[in-house]
């Protein structure tokens, strides 16, 4: 009888050892439920005349409909403005416009490269053996 009880106890320990680990604590963070569609607005702009930087963006989202625009000063002097809408039926629709006239200035520094080419002149000195 003692042997049978010992076998049962040993089997109970073996079964308990294979049980999945469950921590005693519960995490305090709860995943938020996103039941309602997103709704937000943002805008920013950067303008530095000394460095020649001028760009910005804005966006407004209500549910599945988004409206926005962004603009940037291009290196050729024009301003590119992209106005866009996004919805679940049409997807992303953009209207790209340019303001100003493109101008390309000649670089102020023009390096003058003048190679000093001298063709190779082999030196042949005959050797005489006596």
Secondary structure, DSSP 8 states (H G I E B T S, - for coil): -HHHHHHHHHHHHHHHHTS----SS--S-------S--EEEEEEEEEETTTTEEEEEEEEEETTEEEEEEEEE-TTS-EEEEEEEEETTTEEEEEEEEES-------S----------------------
